[in-house]
Amino acid sequence: MHKQEEAKLIAEIIAGTKRKKRRINVLKVADNLRALHEQHKSLVKVANIVDLSPEMVRQFIKLNSLPNEVKKLFKDGHLSGVDIGYRISKLERKDQIAIAQRLTVSKL
């Protein structure tokens, strides 16, 4: 990865994590953090680069493992929080879609 590409990823991550109103979708932030993690091979290094805790970096990266149906709910704005996405990712895969859809309907 070139320095310019890495700088763009970092800028998008910061724009998606450091403001009250997120301007970048959490899935984009998650994908960028995954790319940085693949580059640096360390959650701690990535966390230091983007000024987040290693735990927060791990939670964002975990969003990449969500099923496409759940990711679509994030992309469409029906779900938005990193925490909720991380919690859904810890469920059995067969339950992830059902729970995510239920959350959008009943706002649990």
CORZI-V341349 format. One line per field, one symbol per residue. ss: DSSP state (@ for helix, = for strand, . for the rest). psi: psi as a letter, one per 30 degrees, with the letter a starting at -180 (. if undefined). A space follows every 10 residues. Layout:
BEGIN
ss=???
psi=???
END
This chain:
BEGIN
ss=..@@@@@@@@ @@@@@@@... .....@@@@@ @@@@@@@@@@ ..@@@@@@@@ ...@@@@@@@ @@@@@..@@@ @@@@@..... .@@@@@@@@. ..@@@@@@@@ @@@@@@..
psi=kleeeeeeee eeeefffgle jkfkkfeeee eeeeeeeeef gkeeeeeeeg hlleeeeeee effffkleee eeeeefgfkf keeeeeeeff lkeffeeeee eeefefh.
END
